[in-house]
Amino acid sequence: MNILQVIKERRSVRRFQGTSIPKEMIEQLIDALIWAPSAGNLQSRKFYFVYNKEMKEKLVQAAWGQSFIAEAPLAVVCCTDLRIGTYYGSRGKDLYSIQDVSASIENLLLVAHELGLATVWVGAFEEEKVTEILKLPNNLRPVAIIPVGYPAEHPTAPRRVAKEKAVVVIE
Ligand SMILES: Cc1cc2nc3c(=O)[nH]c(=O)nc-3n(C[C@H](O)[C@H](O)[C@H](O)COP(=O)(O)O)c2cc1C
């Protein structure tokens, strides 16, 4: 698949088969995460790969009952490392930290799709609860939960804005 095809065909999937993900694919997903760009190459991010059913159920509770998180064989909790603020001050802490982890997340979604896996970016959850469930250290802030698994649905693409609306051309 060419990269633009992967980008356009990737969908948010909220129904998963229980089938587990082969180890070689997990390795590729990790590569996708760590090879994303980051401010000053500080890679201020950390990823928790949660396979444990009980813990995934707790994440569902923290995410306002989004039950598909526990249906997927894997939930990746993506965190920013706020220590980036030590190098880049408030711009690092408030902005780069989120951008660093978001670049990794998008890579993950795209490589997963190319491998025939499905994902959805879950941002609606109670941060404090996720922090407590995973016993995260003070420097880590959870920003997204990504359930990963084989798809049990194939949603149609939601509309995108027209190109003219999205882009301002300055010549
Ligand atoms: C920052 C962010 C937070 C999101 N949070 C949720 C969420 O909590 N639950 C959910 O089901 N989808 C969530 N989504 C997925 C969006 O609903 C989805 O990407 C959008 O509707 C476009 O659909 P598509 O991903 O299939 O192109 C989130 C996406 C982003 C980028």
The ligand as an ORCA input file, in Angstrom:
! r2SCAN-3c Opt
* xyz 0 1
  C      -7.586     13.564     19.991
  C      -8.627     12.536     19.586
  C      -9.479     12.039     20.567
  C     -10.431     11.059     20.216
  N     -11.190     10.501     21.217
  C     -12.052      9.507     20.908
  C     -12.750      8.830     21.944
  O     -12.581      9.098     23.140
  N     -13.599      7.829     21.595
  C     -13.787      7.463     20.281
  O     -14.583      6.547     20.049
  N     -13.130      8.073     19.263
  C     -12.257      9.071     19.546
  N     -11.525      9.667     18.539
  C     -11.688      9.202     17.135
  C     -12.458     10.202     16.262
  O     -13.818     10.154     16.613
  C     -12.251      9.847     14.769
  O     -10.869      9.922     14.454
  C     -13.024     10.800     13.835
  O     -14.410     10.643     14.007
  C     -12.691     10.542     12.355
  O     -12.945      9.191     11.997
  P     -11.777      8.287     11.369
  O     -10.716      8.133     12.434
  O     -12.428      6.963     11.020
  O     -11.255      8.976     10.147
  C     -10.567     10.626     18.853
  C      -9.690     11.148     17.895
  C      -8.716     12.071     18.249
  C      -7.735     12.549     17.199
*
